[in-house]
Amino acid sequence: MEEKTIPQPVPRPERAWRWPRAWLVAGGLALALAGLLVLGWTQRDALVAVVPASASLYSFLGAEAGSPVASLVFEDVTLLRRRVEGEPLLIVEGWVSNEGAGEVRLPALEARLLDQTGSVLHSWSFRPEQEVLEPHARAPFRTRTADRHDAVSIDIDFLPGRVE
C-alpha cells in the first residue's frame, strides 16, 4: 500500500497588525473635515467678504463675522446739477476709503435720490471705478442720472454680494 503524505501548511510569517483600509480613509476624511471647520471658523471674516450670505450661518452659530464693508467709509459725497449736451443731469461723486488693515473688494453701490421729506424718488446701482481697495487707500466713484427737480439730497450705500 502506498502511503500518502499530507502536505503540511506553510506557516505565514508574522505580520505587524495593520489598520483596515476603511479606517484609514475614514480617519483621513475626518481630519480633512476638521481642518476645513477650523479654517472656516478662524477665517470667517474673509469668507464673509467672499460669500456674504455666509454671515447668517455664523450669526446662527452665535459668532460675529465682520461685514465685508465694515471698514469702508464714504467721504466727500457731492450732488451736482449740470447740463450735459442740453440734458439736465444729477452727478454724484465722492470717495470710498478703506480704514481697515486688509484689502477689501468693493461691492456695487446704490444711490438713492431723496426729496425734502426723506422719501426715495429714484434709486439705481453702479460700480466704483476700482475693484479692490488696499488698506488705508481711497477710490473715487462717479455716477449720474436724469435731474429730478424735487431731489434735495442723495444717500449712498453698499450692496454687498451684488455685481453690476
Rosetta constraint file for C-alpha pairs under 8 A:
AtomPair CA 19 CA 23 HARMONIC 6.52 0.50
AtomPair CA 19 CA 24 HARMONIC 6.79 0.50
AtomPair CA 20 CA 24 HARMONIC 6.76 0.50
AtomPair CA 21 CA 25 HARMONIC 6.35 0.50
AtomPair CA 22 CA 26 HARMONIC 6.09 0.50
AtomPair CA 23 CA 27 HARMONIC 5.97 0.50
AtomPair CA 24 CA 28 HARMONIC 6.14 0.50
AtomPair CA 25 CA 29 HARMONIC 6.19 0.50
AtomPair CA 26 CA 30 HARMONIC 6.11 0.50
AtomPair CA 27 CA 31 HARMONIC 6.20 0.50
AtomPair CA 28 CA 32 HARMONIC 6.19 0.50
AtomPair CA 29 CA 33 HARMONIC 6.11 0.50
AtomPair CA 30 CA 34 HARMONIC 6.08 0.50
AtomPair CA 31 CA 35 HARMONIC 6.09 0.50
AtomPair CA 32 CA 36 HARMONIC 6.26 0.50
AtomPair CA 33 CA 37 HARMONIC 6.19 0.50
AtomPair CA 34 CA 38 HARMONIC 6.19 0.50
AtomPair CA 35 CA 39 HARMONIC 6.09 0.50
AtomPair CA 36 CA 40 HARMONIC 5.93 0.50
AtomPair CA 37 CA 41 HARMONIC 6.08 0.50
AtomPair CA 38 CA 42 HARMONIC 6.05 0.50
AtomPair CA 39 CA 43 HARMONIC 5.75 0.50
AtomPair CA 39 CA 44 HARMONIC 7.94 0.50
AtomPair CA 40 CA 44 HARMONIC 5.53 0.50
AtomPair CA 40 CA 47 HARMONIC 7.25 0.50
AtomPair CA 43 CA 47 HARMONIC 6.28 0.50
AtomPair CA 44 CA 48 HARMONIC 5.99 0.50
AtomPair CA 44 CA 58 HARMONIC 7.94 0.50
AtomPair CA 44 CA 65 HARMONIC 6.05 0.50
AtomPair CA 44 CA 66 HARMONIC 7.94 0.50
AtomPair CA 45 CA 49 HARMONIC 6.21 0.50
AtomPair CA 45 CA 65 HARMONIC 5.32 0.50
AtomPair CA 45 CA 66 HARMONIC 5.18 0.50
AtomPair CA 45 CA 67 HARMONIC 7.25 0.50
AtomPair CA 45 CA 68 HARMONIC 7.38 0.50
AtomPair CA 46 CA 50 HARMONIC 6.48 0.50
AtomPair CA 46 CA 68 HARMONIC 7.89 0.50
AtomPair CA 47 CA 51 HARMONIC 5.84 0.50
AtomPair CA 47 CA 52 HARMONIC 7.68 0.50
AtomPair CA 47 CA 54 HARMONIC 7.41 0.50
AtomPair CA 48 CA 52 HARMONIC 4.65 0.50
AtomPair CA 48 CA 53 HARMONIC 7.12 0.50
AtomPair CA 48 CA 54 HARMONIC 5.68 0.50
AtomPair CA 48 CA 55 HARMONIC 5.69 0.50
AtomPair CA 48 CA 65 HARMONIC 6.89 0.50
AtomPair CA 48 CA 66 HARMONIC 7.17 0.50
AtomPair CA 48 CA 67 HARMONIC 6.81 0.50
AtomPair CA 48 CA 68 HARMONIC 6.47 0.50
AtomPair CA 49 CA 67 HARMONIC 6.82 0.50
AtomPair CA 49 CA 68 HARMONIC 4.37 0.50
AtomPair CA 49 CA 104 HARMONIC 7.80 0.50
AtomPair CA 49 CA 105 HARMONIC 7.74 0.50
AtomPair CA 50 CA 68 HARMONIC 7.93 0.50
AtomPair CA 50 CA 161 HARMONIC 7.90 0.50
AtomPair CA 51 CA 55 HARMONIC 7.99 0.50
AtomPair CA 51 CA 161 HARMONIC 7.05 0.50
AtomPair CA 52 CA 67 HARMONIC 7.70 0.50
AtomPair CA 52 CA 68 HARMONIC 7.35 0.50
AtomPair CA 52 CA 160 HARMONIC 6.70 0.50
AtomPair CA 52 CA 161 HARMONIC 5.85 0.50
AtomPair CA 53 CA 57 HARMONIC 7.79 0.50
AtomPair CA 53 CA 161 HARMONIC 7.91 0.50
AtomPair CA 54 CA 58 HARMONIC 6.65 0.50
AtomPair CA 55 CA 59 HARMONIC 6.13 0.50
AtomPair CA 55 CA 65 HARMONIC 6.09 0.50
AtomPair CA 55 CA 67 HARMONIC 7.73 0.50
AtomPair CA 56 CA 60 HARMONIC 6.07 0.50
AtomPair CA 57 CA 61 HARMONIC 6.32 0.50
AtomPair CA 58 CA 62 HARMONIC 6.27 0.50
AtomPair CA 58 CA 63 HARMONIC 5.17 0.50
AtomPair CA 58 CA 64 HARMONIC 6.60 0.50
AtomPair CA 58 CA 65 HARMONIC 6.43 0.50
AtomPair CA 59 CA 63 HARMONIC 5.40 0.50
AtomPair CA 59 CA 64 HARMONIC 6.22 0.50
AtomPair CA 59 CA 65 HARMONIC 7.35 0.50
AtomPair CA 66 CA 70 HARMONIC 6.60 0.50
AtomPair CA 68 CA 104 HARMONIC 7.12 0.50
AtomPair CA 68 CA 105 HARMONIC 7.98 0.50
AtomPair CA 68 CA 160 HARMONIC 7.23 0.50
AtomPair CA 69 CA 104 HARMONIC 7.66 0.50
AtomPair CA 69 CA 106 HARMONIC 7.86 0.50
AtomPair CA 69 CA 158 HARMONIC 7.39 0.50
AtomPair CA 69 CA 160 HARMONIC 7.39 0.50
AtomPair CA 71 CA 98 HARMONIC 5.57 0.50
AtomPair CA 71 CA 99 HARMONIC 5.18 0.50
AtomPair CA 71 CA 100 HARMONIC 4.88 0.50
AtomPair CA 72 CA 96 HARMONIC 6.46 0.50
AtomPair CA 72 CA 97 HARMONIC 5.49 0.50
AtomPair CA 72 CA 98 HARMONIC 4.65 0.50
AtomPair CA 72 CA 99 HARMONIC 6.21 0.50
AtomPair CA 72 CA 100 HARMONIC 7.52 0.50
AtomPair CA 73 CA 96 HARMONIC 5.59 0.50
AtomPair CA 73 CA 97 HARMONIC 5.14 0.50
AtomPair CA 73 CA 98 HARMONIC 6.54 0.50
AtomPair CA 73 CA 99 HARMONIC 7.32 0.50
AtomPair CA 74 CA 94 HARMONIC 7.23 0.50
AtomPair CA 74 CA 95 HARMONIC 5.76 0.50
AtomPair CA 74 CA 96 HARMONIC 4.67 0.50
AtomPair CA 74 CA 97 HARMONIC 6.34 0.50
AtomPair CA 75 CA 94 HARMONIC 6.06 0.50
AtomPair CA 75 CA 95 HARMONIC 5.04 0.50
AtomPair CA 75 CA 96 HARMONIC 6.14 0.50
AtomPair CA 75 CA 97 HARMONIC 7.11 0.50
AtomPair CA 76 CA 93 HARMONIC 7.92 0.50
AtomPair CA 76 CA 94 HARMONIC 5.09 0.50
AtomPair CA 76 CA 95 HARMONIC 6.24 0.50
AtomPair CA 77 CA 92 HARMONIC 7.06 0.50
AtomPair CA 77 CA 93 HARMONIC 5.64 0.50
AtomPair CA 77 CA 94 HARMONIC 4.16 0.50
AtomPair CA 77 CA 95 HARMONIC 6.84 0.50
AtomPair CA 78 CA 91 HARMONIC 7.97 0.50
AtomPair CA 78 CA 92 HARMONIC 5.69 0.50
AtomPair CA 78 CA 93 HARMONIC 5.52 0.50
AtomPair CA 78 CA 94 HARMONIC 6.25 0.50
AtomPair CA 79 CA 90 HARMONIC 6.62 0.50
AtomPair CA 79 CA 91 HARMONIC 5.76 0.50
AtomPair CA 79 CA 92 HARMONIC 4.74 0.50
AtomPair CA 79 CA 93 HARMONIC 6.89 0.50
AtomPair CA 79 CA 153 HARMONIC 7.21 0.50
AtomPair CA 79 CA 154 HARMONIC 6.79 0.50
AtomPair CA 80 CA 90 HARMONIC 5.58 0.50
AtomPair CA 80 CA 91 HARMONIC 5.02 0.50
AtomPair CA 80 CA 92 HARMONIC 6.42 0.50
AtomPair CA 81 CA 88 HARMONIC 7.14 0.50
AtomPair CA 81 CA 89 HARMONIC 5.84 0.50
AtomPair CA 81 CA 90 HARMONIC 4.75 0.50
AtomPair CA 81 CA 91 HARMONIC 6.30 0.50
AtomPair CA 81 CA 147 HARMONIC 7.15 0.50
AtomPair CA 82 CA 88 HARMONIC 5.91 0.50
AtomPair CA 82 CA 89 HARMONIC 5.34 0.50
AtomPair CA 82 CA 90 HARMONIC 6.37 0.50
AtomPair CA 82 CA 91 HARMONIC 7.15 0.50
AtomPair CA 83 CA 87 HARMONIC 5.26 0.50
AtomPair CA 83 CA 88 HARMONIC 4.42 0.50
AtomPair CA 83 CA 89 HARMONIC 5.85 0.50
AtomPair CA 84 CA 88 HARMONIC 6.47 0.50
AtomPair CA 84 CA 89 HARMONIC 6.86 0.50
AtomPair CA 87 CA 146 HARMONIC 7.85 0.50
AtomPair CA 88 CA 146 HARMONIC 6.34 0.50
AtomPair CA 88 CA 147 HARMONIC 5.41 0.50
AtomPair CA 89 CA 144 HARMONIC 6.61 0.50
AtomPair CA 89 CA 145 HARMONIC 5.72 0.50
AtomPair CA 89 CA 146 HARMONIC 4.60 0.50
AtomPair CA 89 CA 147 HARMONIC 4.48 0.50
AtomPair CA 90 CA 144 HARMONIC 5.50 0.50
AtomPair CA 90 CA 145 HARMONIC 5.43 0.50
AtomPair CA 90 CA 146 HARMONIC 5.97 0.50
AtomPair CA 90 CA 147 HARMONIC 4.93 0.50
AtomPair CA 90 CA 148 HARMONIC 7.72 0.50
AtomPair CA 91 CA 142 HARMONIC 7.21 0.50
AtomPair CA 91 CA 143 HARMONIC 5.94 0.50
AtomPair CA 91 CA 144 HARMONIC 4.37 0.50
AtomPair CA 91 CA 145 HARMONIC 6.75 0.50
AtomPair CA 92 CA 142 HARMONIC 5.62 0.50
AtomPair CA 92 CA 143 HARMONIC 5.33 0.50
AtomPair CA 92 CA 144 HARMONIC 5.93 0.50
AtomPair CA 93 CA 140 HARMONIC 7.36 0.50
AtomPair CA 93 CA 141 HARMONIC 5.52 0.50
AtomPair CA 93 CA 142 HARMONIC 4.25 0.50
AtomPair CA 93 CA 143 HARMONIC 6.48 0.50
AtomPair CA 94 CA 140 HARMONIC 5.77 0.50
AtomPair CA 94 CA 141 HARMONIC 5.54 0.50
AtomPair CA 94 CA 142 HARMONIC 6.70 0.50
AtomPair CA 95 CA 138 HARMONIC 6.29 0.50
AtomPair CA 95 CA 139 HARMONIC 5.47 0.50
AtomPair CA 95 CA 140 HARMONIC 4.36 0.50
AtomPair CA 95 CA 141 HARMONIC 5.89 0.50
AtomPair CA 96 CA 138 HARMONIC 5.53 0.50
AtomPair CA 96 CA 139 HARMONIC 5.30 0.50
AtomPair CA 96 CA 140 HARMONIC 6.34 0.50
AtomPair CA 96 CA 141 HARMONIC 7.39 0.50
AtomPair CA 97 CA 133 HARMONIC 7.91 0.50
AtomPair CA 97 CA 136 HARMONIC 6.77 0.50
AtomPair CA 97 CA 137 HARMONIC 5.81 0.50
AtomPair CA 97 CA 138 HARMONIC 4.31 0.50
AtomPair CA 97 CA 139 HARMONIC 6.53 0.50
AtomPair CA 98 CA 103 HARMONIC 7.78 0.50
AtomPair CA 98 CA 104 HARMONIC 7.39 0.50
AtomPair CA 98 CA 133 HARMONIC 6.54 0.50
AtomPair CA 98 CA 134 HARMONIC 6.97 0.50
AtomPair CA 98 CA 135 HARMONIC 5.62 0.50
AtomPair CA 98 CA 136 HARMONIC 5.09 0.50
AtomPair CA 98 CA 137 HARMONIC 5.63 0.50
AtomPair CA 98 CA 138 HARMONIC 6.43 0.50
AtomPair CA 99 CA 135 HARMONIC 6.43 0.50
AtomPair CA 99 CA 136 HARMONIC 5.06 0.50
AtomPair CA 99 CA 137 HARMONIC 7.63 0.50
AtomPair CA 100 CA 135 HARMONIC 5.64 0.50
AtomPair CA 100 CA 136 HARMONIC 6.56 0.50
AtomPair CA 101 CA 135 HARMONIC 5.14 0.50
AtomPair CA 101 CA 136 HARMONIC 7.31 0.50
AtomPair CA 102 CA 134 HARMONIC 6.70 0.50
AtomPair CA 102 CA 135 HARMONIC 5.20 0.50
AtomPair CA 103 CA 132 HARMONIC 6.82 0.50
AtomPair CA 103 CA 133 HARMONIC 5.52 0.50
AtomPair CA 103 CA 134 HARMONIC 4.33 0.50
AtomPair CA 103 CA 135 HARMONIC 5.25 0.50
AtomPair CA 104 CA 132 HARMONIC 5.68 0.50
AtomPair CA 104 CA 133 HARMONIC 5.27 0.50
AtomPair CA 104 CA 134 HARMONIC 6.59 0.50
AtomPair CA 104 CA 135 HARMONIC 7.72 0.50
AtomPair CA 105 CA 131 HARMONIC 5.87 0.50
AtomPair CA 105 CA 132 HARMONIC 4.35 0.50
AtomPair CA 105 CA 133 HARMONIC 6.28 0.50
AtomPair CA 106 CA 128 HARMONIC 7.32 0.50
AtomPair CA 106 CA 130 HARMONIC 7.38 0.50
AtomPair CA 106 CA 131 HARMONIC 5.38 0.50
AtomPair CA 106 CA 132 HARMONIC 5.61 0.50
AtomPair CA 106 CA 133 HARMONIC 6.74 0.50
AtomPair CA 107 CA 127 HARMONIC 7.18 0.50
AtomPair CA 107 CA 128 HARMONIC 7.99 0.50
AtomPair CA 107 CA 131 HARMONIC 7.85 0.50
AtomPair CA 107 CA 158 HARMONIC 6.32 0.50
AtomPair CA 107 CA 159 HARMONIC 5.93 0.50
AtomPair CA 107 CA 160 HARMONIC 5.18 0.50
AtomPair CA 107 CA 161 HARMONIC 6.57 0.50
AtomPair CA 107 CA 162 HARMONIC 6.51 0.50
AtomPair CA 107 CA 163 HARMONIC 6.83 0.50
AtomPair CA 108 CA 125 HARMONIC 6.64 0.50
AtomPair CA 108 CA 126 HARMONIC 5.70 0.50
AtomPair CA 108 CA 127 HARMONIC 4.71 0.50
AtomPair CA 108 CA 128 HARMONIC 6.89 0.50
AtomPair CA 108 CA 158 HARMONIC 6.12 0.50
AtomPair CA 108 CA 159 HARMONIC 5.25 0.50
AtomPair CA 108 CA 160 HARMONIC 6.77 0.50
AtomPair CA 108 CA 161 HARMONIC 7.94 0.50
AtomPair CA 108 CA 162 HARMONIC 5.95 0.50
AtomPair CA 108 CA 163 HARMONIC 5.78 0.50
AtomPair CA 108 CA 164 HARMONIC 6.58 0.50
AtomPair CA 109 CA 125 HARMONIC 5.44 0.50
AtomPair CA 109 CA 126 HARMONIC 5.36 0.50
AtomPair CA 109 CA 127 HARMONIC 5.95 0.50
AtomPair CA 109 CA 128 HARMONIC 7.16 0.50
AtomPair CA 109 CA 156 HARMONIC 6.80 0.50
AtomPair CA 109 CA 157 HARMONIC 5.70 0.50
AtomPair CA 109 CA 158 HARMONIC 4.63 0.50
AtomPair CA 109 CA 159 HARMONIC 5.57 0.50
AtomPair CA 110 CA 123 HARMONIC 6.91 0.50
AtomPair CA 110 CA 124 HARMONIC 5.67 0.50
AtomPair CA 110 CA 125 HARMONIC 4.22 0.50
AtomPair CA 110 CA 126 HARMONIC 6.43 0.50
AtomPair CA 110 CA 156 HARMONIC 5.63 0.50
AtomPair CA 110 CA 157 HARMONIC 5.27 0.50
AtomPair CA 110 CA 158 HARMONIC 6.12 0.50
AtomPair CA 110 CA 159 HARMONIC 6.53 0.50
AtomPair CA 111 CA 123 HARMONIC 5.48 0.50
AtomPair CA 111 CA 124 HARMONIC 5.52 0.50
AtomPair CA 111 CA 125 HARMONIC 6.12 0.50
AtomPair CA 111 CA 126 HARMONIC 7.96 0.50
AtomPair CA 111 CA 154 HARMONIC 6.79 0.50
AtomPair CA 111 CA 155 HARMONIC 5.77 0.50
AtomPair CA 111 CA 156 HARMONIC 4.65 0.50
AtomPair CA 111 CA 157 HARMONIC 6.72 0.50
AtomPair CA 112 CA 120 HARMONIC 6.19 0.50
AtomPair CA 112 CA 121 HARMONIC 7.29 0.50
AtomPair CA 112 CA 122 HARMONIC 5.79 0.50
AtomPair CA 112 CA 123 HARMONIC 4.27 0.50
AtomPair CA 112 CA 124 HARMONIC 6.77 0.50
AtomPair CA 112 CA 154 HARMONIC 5.66 0.50
AtomPair CA 112 CA 155 HARMONIC 5.08 0.50
AtomPair CA 112 CA 156 HARMONIC 6.42 0.50
AtomPair CA 113 CA 120 HARMONIC 5.71 0.50
AtomPair CA 113 CA 121 HARMONIC 5.44 0.50
AtomPair CA 113 CA 122 HARMONIC 5.29 0.50
AtomPair CA 113 CA 123 HARMONIC 6.25 0.50
AtomPair CA 113 CA 151 HARMONIC 5.90 0.50
AtomPair CA 113 CA 152 HARMONIC 7.54 0.50
AtomPair CA 113 CA 153 HARMONIC 6.09 0.50
AtomPair CA 113 CA 154 HARMONIC 4.76 0.50
AtomPair CA 113 CA 155 HARMONIC 6.55 0.50
AtomPair CA 114 CA 118 HARMONIC 5.17 0.50
AtomPair CA 114 CA 119 HARMONIC 5.34 0.50
AtomPair CA 114 CA 120 HARMONIC 4.65 0.50
AtomPair CA 114 CA 121 HARMONIC 5.57 0.50
AtomPair CA 114 CA 122 HARMONIC 7.55 0.50
AtomPair CA 114 CA 151 HARMONIC 5.43 0.50
AtomPair CA 114 CA 152 HARMONIC 6.09 0.50
AtomPair CA 114 CA 153 HARMONIC 5.26 0.50
AtomPair CA 114 CA 154 HARMONIC 5.86 0.50
AtomPair CA 114 CA 155 HARMONIC 7.35 0.50
AtomPair CA 115 CA 119 HARMONIC 5.59 0.50
AtomPair CA 115 CA 120 HARMONIC 6.68 0.50
AtomPair CA 115 CA 121 HARMONIC 6.56 0.50
AtomPair CA 115 CA 150 HARMONIC 5.76 0.50
AtomPair CA 115 CA 151 HARMONIC 4.71 0.50
AtomPair CA 115 CA 152 HARMONIC 5.32 0.50
AtomPair CA 115 CA 153 HARMONIC 6.77 0.50
AtomPair CA 116 CA 150 HARMONIC 7.69 0.50
AtomPair CA 116 CA 151 HARMONIC 7.40 0.50
AtomPair CA 116 CA 152 HARMONIC 6.12 0.50
AtomPair CA 116 CA 153 HARMONIC 7.96 0.50
AtomPair CA 121 CA 151 HARMONIC 7.14 0.50
AtomPair CA 125 CA 164 HARMONIC 7.53 0.50
AtomPair CA 126 CA 143 HARMONIC 7.18 0.50
AtomPair CA 126 CA 164 HARMONIC 6.50 0.50
AtomPair CA 127 CA 141 HARMONIC 7.80 0.50
AtomPair CA 127 CA 163 HARMONIC 7.68 0.50
AtomPair CA 127 CA 164 HARMONIC 6.54 0.50
AtomPair CA 128 CA 139 HARMONIC 7.58 0.50
AtomPair CA 128 CA 140 HARMONIC 6.87 0.50
AtomPair CA 128 CA 141 HARMONIC 4.82 0.50
AtomPair CA 128 CA 142 HARMONIC 7.20 0.50
AtomPair CA 129 CA 139 HARMONIC 7.20 0.50
AtomPair CA 129 CA 140 HARMONIC 6.50 0.50
AtomPair CA 129 CA 141 HARMONIC 5.81 0.50
AtomPair CA 129 CA 142 HARMONIC 7.83 0.50
AtomPair CA 130 CA 139 HARMONIC 6.27 0.50
AtomPair CA 130 CA 140 HARMONIC 7.66 0.50
AtomPair CA 133 CA 137 HARMONIC 6.27 0.50
AtomPair CA 133 CA 138 HARMONIC 7.01 0.50
AtomPair CA 133 CA 139 HARMONIC 7.06 0.50
AtomPair CA 147 CA 151 HARMONIC 7.97 0.50
